[in-house]
Amino acid sequence: MSSFASLKLHPTLLQAVHELGWPKPTPIQADAIPPALEGKDLLACASTGSGKTAAFLLPILHQLMSTPRGQTKVLVLTPTRELAAQILEDLNDLAVHTPITGAAIIGGVRMGPQEHAFRSGATVLVATPGRLLDHFQHPYAKLPHLEYLVLDEADRMLDMGFLPDIRKVLRHLPTKRQTLFFSATMPDPIVTLSREMLKQPVTLNLERKAAPAKGITQAVYPVSQELKASLLLHLLNKGEMAEALVFTRTKHRTNRLAEFLEKSGVPVARIHGNRSQGQRTDALDGFREGRYRVLAATDIVARGIDVTALGHVVNFDVPAMPEDYIHRVGRTARAEATGDAFTFVCPEEEADLRAIEKAIGRRLPRITVPDFDYKAKPVQRFEVPIAERIAAIRARKAEERARAKAKLERKAQLASEEADRRTRKDAERPARSPHAGRPGPSGGGQQGGSRPAGSGGGRPGRGRRRGPRRGPGGGPRPQ
């Protein structure tokens, strides 16, 4: 296929493609767009950087040009927030001259604006499975008008344990729809899922061997674990890398590397699972805009970062899975551009490197930097050994338990002291007479005395009680 015009796309979409500077369709775009325009289901094996996002967005947008607004017609499922944000950005670029709207349904941000997207009927929803299921618990999150479903990075969904969530999502969707299914690899669980979702699909590139893009120059830098950070700083200071996306094995190592580079005067940002969505967005935007020279990241974003003309990817740690290597290095040389992918390997990682070389079908060249001191003492210990970290965690927990126990003992002691104080106070209080406060024999409130008639207690105006009134002679007075 020589041009996008030959694909017979809507003129407004061709205008957007021209403004983006895309000269011609990539192979996956040329293969996927025609059957998708015909309304057929699609099962495509496509690697990162191949142009697959436009391969599913362009035919769907073409078919949406004549549909009513205010109804959600498309759902795109992705494994990560970063990939969802990238797809939404691509959607906005391609639909810039259309009234089609889109929204991201992802975790780490408030649900309110996302609820508005459901209620207002955003045309395209790009979602991660977990947050989408959160919304499905509410009455407003219904998709009765859905016509197109895209599952992107299906194998990554498998790796992250999302397949049960995907099946739950499917129960909320209309069965009459067009489904486009994309995956870089096709393990058995993904094949099974595709059979559940697709109806007589057109299959593309299923026999293609997974490998990095042709425009990537790959090299291996053997170095001890303790000197990896120093080697990276050396290459940056030599000017061999204007910018670099650096992948580490763990969140802890990402943080330590970022702290080391920052102290060394290198503008750096970091992205990993413990960073908030706002922090992750700021880091990625800052890297794209040139505010940060290095972006340190874990594999969580290996499939979600798309930086135009990114020249260098560095595997600070060798990935344990060959598929992760392919997705990491696929961040550079995108859409048939060129780029460099460097891998730092220490002796303990040689086995993982050999597995990668076997998967891609070639041995990668080894490079030794002439002016780097491989025997130098590390500037700082980059990572605390696992045994020491475990011991430190146990010591910290023991200290926390001791503090909690001391707090409970002190609380019990204070309670005991308060009880003793109350007992002593009660014992020191004088005993009260059993007749205290009772009226005496004269009817008054005083003991042993008499009260004058008509005074004191008793009813007003009444004195001491007398016998019967008698008349003259001692007899009773007539009444």
Secondary structure as GFF3:
##gff-version 3
##sequence-region A 1 479
A	DSSP	three_ten_helix	5	7	.	.	.	ID=ss1
A	DSSP	alpha_helix	11	20	.	.	.	ID=ss2
A	DSSP	alpha_helix	27	37	.	.	.	ID=ss3
A	DSSP	beta_strand	42	45	.	.	.	ID=ss4
A	DSSP	alpha_helix	52	64	.	.	.	ID=ss5
A	DSSP	beta_strand	74	77	.	.	.	ID=ss6
A	DSSP	alpha_helix	81	94	.	.	.	ID=ss7
A	DSSP	beta_strand	102	105	.	.	.	ID=ss8
A	DSSP	alpha_helix	112	120	.	.	.	ID=ss9
A	DSSP	beta_strand	124	127	.	.	.	ID=ss10
A	DSSP	alpha_helix	129	136	.	.	.	ID=ss11
A	DSSP	beta_strand	148	151	.	.	.	ID=ss12
A	DSSP	alpha_helix	154	159	.	.	.	ID=ss13
A	DSSP	alpha_helix	163	170	.	.	.	ID=ss14
A	DSSP	beta_strand	178	183	.	.	.	ID=ss15
A	DSSP	alpha_helix	188	197	.	.	.	ID=ss16
A	DSSP	beta_strand	202	204	.	.	.	ID=ss17
A	DSSP	beta_strand	216	222	.	.	.	ID=ss18
A	DSSP	three_ten_helix	225	227	.	.	.	ID=ss19
A	DSSP	alpha_helix	228	237	.	.	.	ID=ss20
A	DSSP	beta_strand	244	247	.	.	.	ID=ss21
A	DSSP	alpha_helix	251	263	.	.	.	ID=ss22
A	DSSP	beta_strand	268	271	.	.	.	ID=ss23
A	DSSP	alpha_helix	277	289	.	.	.	ID=ss24
A	DSSP	beta_strand	294	297	.	.	.	ID=ss25
A	DSSP	three_ten_helix	299	301	.	.	.	ID=ss26
A	DSSP	beta_strand	312	315	.	.	.	ID=ss27
A	DSSP	alpha_helix	322	329	.	.	.	ID=ss28
A	DSSP	three_ten_helix	334	336	.	.	.	ID=ss29
A	DSSP	beta_strand	339	345	.	.	.	ID=ss30
A	DSSP	three_ten_helix	347	349	.	.	.	ID=ss31
A	DSSP	alpha_helix	350	360	.	.	.	ID=ss32
A	DSSP	alpha_helix	386	428	.	.	.	ID=ss33
A	DSSP	three_ten_helix	472	474	.	.	.	ID=ss34
###
